[in-house]
Each structure stands twice: as C-alpha cells, then as structure tokens.
Amino acid sequence: MKPVEFWKMSGSGNDFILIDNRDGGVPEGEMGRLVERACRRRESVGADGVIFVVESARYDFGWRFFNADGGEVEMCGNGGRCVSRFAFLKGIAGPEMTFETLAGPISARVDGRVVKVLMPNPGTAQLDVDLEFRKGWRSCDFINTGVPHVVVHVEDLQSHPVREEGSLIRFHERFSPEGTNANFVTRTGPRSLVVRTYERGVEDETLACGTGAIASALVSSMRGMVDSPVRVKTWGGEELIIYFQREDHSFSEVWLEGNTSIIYEGRLHREAL
C-alpha cells in the first residue's frame, strides 16, 4: 500500500483520521486493520476512529466509519460533522450536503468551523431499563440515536466512576452481542446538561460523543428535565447544541451542532501500521 494522505480533525473533543478513499486506494479488506493500527496513541497517529470518504450513487458522497478497534459502525455524530467540513473544504460537496451512511442518509450544513447535521430519527426511548442500580444512580434509560446508548442520570458526575461502570454497561448481557455506549449525565439547567460518555469500540471514556449527547438530551426531555434546544457540555469542555421536535414518545428533526477543528494533514506510511 502506498502512503495514504489523511487529515486529523477534532469534533468537540472526538478526534478522527479522515481519508478521501474515492479512488479505492485503501482496499476494503484492509480498512479494519489500518484503522486498528493507525488509531494507536503514541505508536501511530492516534484517534477515536477513522472515516473513509467513498463514492455514492445517490448522494454527494458516502462514508465508512470505523471505531478505534477496527469495527465498522453505523453512525457517529461528531464524525459526521468533521466529514462534512472535510468534504466541503476538499471540494467534494457544497456547504449544504447529504451523505450516505449505514444508518441512512445524513444532511449537513457547514458554516466556517460550525457544522450542523440532521441525524436519523431515533428509536423509541426505553425508560427505567432493568439494570442493577449502583451508588449515585438516579435513573437508567436506553435509546438508539443511530447507535445504541444507555443514559444514566447521576448525583455527582465529577467523581463518578465512568470508566468502570461504563465498561460494565457496555458489555452487559442485556445488550449483547453488539453492546452499547454508556452516558452519565447531570442536569445543570432547563436547557443544559453535562455528559460523560464511555464509548464501545474505543473501550474508554472519550472527551465527547455526538450521538451520546443526543441520547442524553432526548432521554432528559422524556423525563421532563430539559427542552429543545439543549446545550450539552462535554467532558472535554466543548459545547454541543441539540435541536429536536418531540411528540409524546417520538422525536424528529434532530440536529447536532458544534465546532470542528483541523489538527493537521499528513501521509500515513506502512511503518506506522
């Protein structure tokens, strides 16, 4: 494999490697291995995931999204915002675009560093999920916002054992075999939350998670805690804004908005893999 050109980008604390693979330079069978090796921190580029931009017959482009463990997943909100800005700056799409994902088509708007994406309509929230409550839990709920998320409202988010409990939830038999992401949430106002997320595939707490922020906002709305738009402060200190419409237990017009950052451009050599 020849050296692969890439961009490193961050979406509110989630960092990604982005590769324009419309020419098929990285064969499909090599994608998972490349991702697993390139996402190693200190030994390679390091990232929460890798995004391959590919051709689409129906939309501006398609993507293949892989978590750091080399597993392909349906959707990533912050990754969707990064790939939208990447596609606009590379001339692949205009400032308003639609791209193809395993979760369905995603529309996006790019305005400088700020990117807003229209997410797939989520599944119905399942309140009061039957998991063994732990110290500091106030509620435990579940919703799929393109990928599965458990949302736990807690008393003291600052000191909560997110990594330990997040791993237990992620691998809980109730969510097997695919597993789930786990979010720990505290309400800070009628339209504001603070969220910490343990992400499957990364197998650790991340500084931000777009679909997790959405899940936390929607579940909190179901519980009467917040109204749209909801400002979600991530553990990395960035802010995401979640817009949505709710009718009883159903949600529509779910938008995720926040800043993106270009970190650097480079060429990935085989030695890094």
C-alpha positions in Angstrom: 0.0 0.0 0.0 1.3 3.4 -0.9 1.4 6.2 1.7 -2.1 7.4 2.4 -2.9 11.1 2.6 -5.1 12.0 5.6 -6.4 14.8 7.7 -6.6 14.7 11.5 -9.7 16.5 12.8 -11.5 17.0 16.1 -15.2 17.4 16.7 -15.7 18.9 20.1 -13.1 16.6 21.6 -13.6 13.5 19.5 -10.6 13.1 17.2 -10.7 11.3 13.8 -8.5 10.4 10.9 -10.2 11.3 7.6 -9.2 9.7 4.3 -10.5 10.5 0.8 -10.8 7.0 -0.5 -13.0 7.6 -3.5 -10.2 6.2 -5.7 -10.1 2.9 -3.7 -6.5 3.5 -2.6 -7.2 1.6 0.7 -8.8 -1.7 -0.3 -12.0 -2.6 1.6 -10.3 -5.7 3.1 -7.5 -3.6 4.5 -9.7 -0.9 6.2 -10.2 -2.6 9.6 -6.6 -3.4 10.0 -5.4 0.1 9.0 -7.9 1.6 11.5 -6.8 -0.6 14.4 -3.1 0.2 13.8 -3.4 3.9 12.9 -5.6 4.7 16.0 -3.0 3.6 18.5 -1.9 6.5 20.5 1.8 7.1 20.9 2.6 4.3 18.4 0.8 5.8 15.3 -1.4 8.8 14.6 -3.9 8.0 17.3 -7.7 8.7 17.1 -11.1 7.7 18.3 -11.9 6.5 14.8 -11.3 6.6 11.1 -13.6 8.0 8.4 -13.2 6.9 4.7 -15.0 9.1 2.2 -16.2 6.9 -0.7 -18.3 7.3 -3.8 -22.1 7.3 -3.6 -24.5 6.7 -6.5 -27.3 8.7 -4.8 -25.7 11.4 -2.6 -22.8 13.8 -2.5 -20.6 11.0 -1.1 -20.7 8.1 1.2 -18.6 7.2 4.3 -17.3 4.1 6.0 -16.9 4.8 9.7 -14.7 2.6 12.0 -14.1 2.8 15.7 -10.6 2.6 17.0 -10.9 -1.1 17.5 -11.3 -1.6 13.7 -15.0 -2.4 13.9 -17.4 -0.6 11.5 -20.4 1.1 13.0 -23.5 2.8 11.6 -23.1 6.4 12.8 -21.1 8.9 14.7 -22.4 12.4 15.3 -19.1 14.3 15.8 -17.5 12.3 13.0 -20.4 13.3 10.8 -19.7 16.9 11.5 -16.0 16.5 10.8 -16.5 14.6 7.5 -19.0 17.3 6.3 -16.4 20.1 6.8 -13.7 17.9 5.2 -15.9 17.2 2.2 -16.7 20.9 1.8 -13.1 22.1 2.1 -11.9 19.3 -0.3 -14.5 20.4 -2.9 -16.4 17.1 -2.7 -19.6 18.8 -1.7 -21.1 22.3 -1.2 -21.8 23.9 2.1 -25.2 22.0 2.3 -24.8 18.3 1.5 -26.2 14.8 2.1 -24.0 11.8 2.5 -24.7 8.1 2.8 -24.2 6.0 6.0 -25.2 2.6 7.3 -27.8 4.5 9.4 -29.3 6.2 6.3 -28.7 9.5 4.6 -27.4 12.4 6.7 -27.8 16.0 5.8 -25.4 18.7 6.9 -24.7 22.4 6.8 -21.2 23.9 7.1 -20.7 27.5 8.3 -17.0 28.0 8.9 -15.9 25.8 11.8 -19.5 25.3 12.9 -21.2 22.2 11.4 -24.8 21.2 11.9 -26.0 17.7 10.9 -29.5 16.3 10.7 -29.5 12.9 12.4 -31.6 9.9 11.6 -34.8 9.7 13.6 -34.0 7.8 16.8 -35.8 4.8 18.1 -38.3 5.0 21.0 -36.7 5.7 24.4 -36.9 2.9 26.9 -37.2 4.4 30.3 -36.3 2.6 33.5 -34.1 -0.1 31.9 -33.8 -3.2 34.2 -30.2 -2.9 35.2 -28.9 -3.3 38.8 -28.7 0.2 40.2 -25.4 1.4 41.6 -24.5 4.0 44.1 -25.3 7.5 42.8 -27.7 6.5 40.0 -31.0 8.3 39.8 -32.3 6.7 36.6 -31.3 4.4 33.8 -32.7 4.6 30.3 -31.9 3.4 26.7 -32.3 4.9 23.2 -30.8 4.3 19.8 -29.7 7.5 18.1 -28.1 5.8 15.2 -26.1 3.6 17.6 -27.2 2.3 21.0 -26.9 4.4 24.1 -27.7 3.8 27.8 -28.3 7.1 29.7 -27.7 7.2 33.5 -28.5 10.3 35.5 -26.2 10.5 38.4 -25.8 12.6 41.6 -22.1 13.5 41.3 -20.7 13.5 37.8 -17.3 14.8 38.7 -16.3 11.9 40.8 -18.4 9.2 39.2 -16.5 6.0 38.1 -17.4 6.4 34.5 -14.7 4.1 33.1 -15.6 1.2 35.5 -19.3 1.4 35.2 -19.3 2.3 31.5 -17.4 -0.9 30.7 -19.9 -3.0 32.8 -22.9 -1.5 30.9 -21.2 -1.7 27.5 -20.7 -5.5 27.9 -23.9 -6.2 29.8 -25.7 -9.3 28.6 -28.8 -7.3 28.1 -27.2 -5.5 25.1 -25.2 -8.4 23.7 -23.8 -9.2 21.2 -23.4 -5.7 19.8 -23.0 -3.9 23.1 -23.9 -0.3 23.9 -22.4 3.0 24.7 -22.9 4.4 28.2 -23.6 8.0 29.2 -23.5 9.6 32.7 -25.5 12.8 32.9 -26.2 15.7 35.2 -28.8 18.4 34.5 -27.4 21.9 35.0 -30.4 24.0 33.8 -33.8 23.8 31.9 -31.8 23.6 28.6 -28.4 22.4 29.7 -26.6 19.1 30.6 -23.1 17.9 31.4 -22.3 14.5 29.9 -19.5 11.9 30.3 -19.5 9.0 27.8 -17.9 5.6 27.7 -17.7 4.5 24.0 -17.8 1.0 22.7 -15.1 0.3 20.2 -12.9 2.9 21.9 -13.4 1.0 25.1 -12.7 4.0 27.3 -14.2 7.4 28.2 -13.9 9.9 25.4 -13.9 13.7 25.6 -17.1 13.9 23.7 -19.7 11.8 21.8 -22.2 13.4 19.5 -24.8 10.5 19.5 -24.3 10.2 23.2 -25.1 13.9 23.7 -28.2 13.5 21.6 -29.3 10.4 23.6 -28.7 12.3 26.8 -30.8 15.3 25.6 -33.7 13.2 24.3 -33.9 11.0 27.4 -33.7 14.0 29.6 -36.5 15.6 27.6 -38.6 12.5 28.1 -38.1 12.8 31.8 -39.2 16.4 31.8 -35.8 17.8 32.7 -35.0 19.9 29.6 -36.5 21.4 26.4 -35.0 22.0 23.0 -32.5 23.3 22.2 -30.3 21.6 24.8 -26.7 22.7 25.3 -24.6 19.8 26.3 -21.2 20.4 27.8 -18.8 17.6 27.0 -16.1 16.3 29.4 -13.5 17.9 27.1 -15.1 21.3 27.9 -16.7 21.9 24.4 -20.4 22.5 23.9 -22.8 20.8 21.6 -26.3 22.0 20.8 -29.1 19.5 20.3 -32.2 20.6 18.5 -35.3 18.3 18.2 -39.0 18.1 18.0 -40.9 15.8 20.3 -44.4 14.4 20.1 -45.2 12.1 23.0 -42.5 9.4 22.8 -41.3 10.1 19.3 -38.6 12.5 18.1 -38.0 14.1 14.7 -35.8 16.9 13.2 -32.9 16.0 15.5 -29.9 18.3 14.7 -26.4 18.2 16.2 -24.4 21.4 16.1 -20.9 22.3 17.2 -17.4 23.3 16.3 -14.9 21.3 14.3 -11.1 21.7 14.3 -8.5 20.8 11.7 -5.5 19.5 13.5 -3.1 18.7 10.7 -2.6 17.0 7.3 -0.2 14.1 6.7 0.8 10.9 4.9 0.4 7.6 6.7 3.3 5.2 5.9 3.2 1.5 6.2 5.8 1.7 9.0 3.0 3.4 11.1 0.9 0.3 10.6 
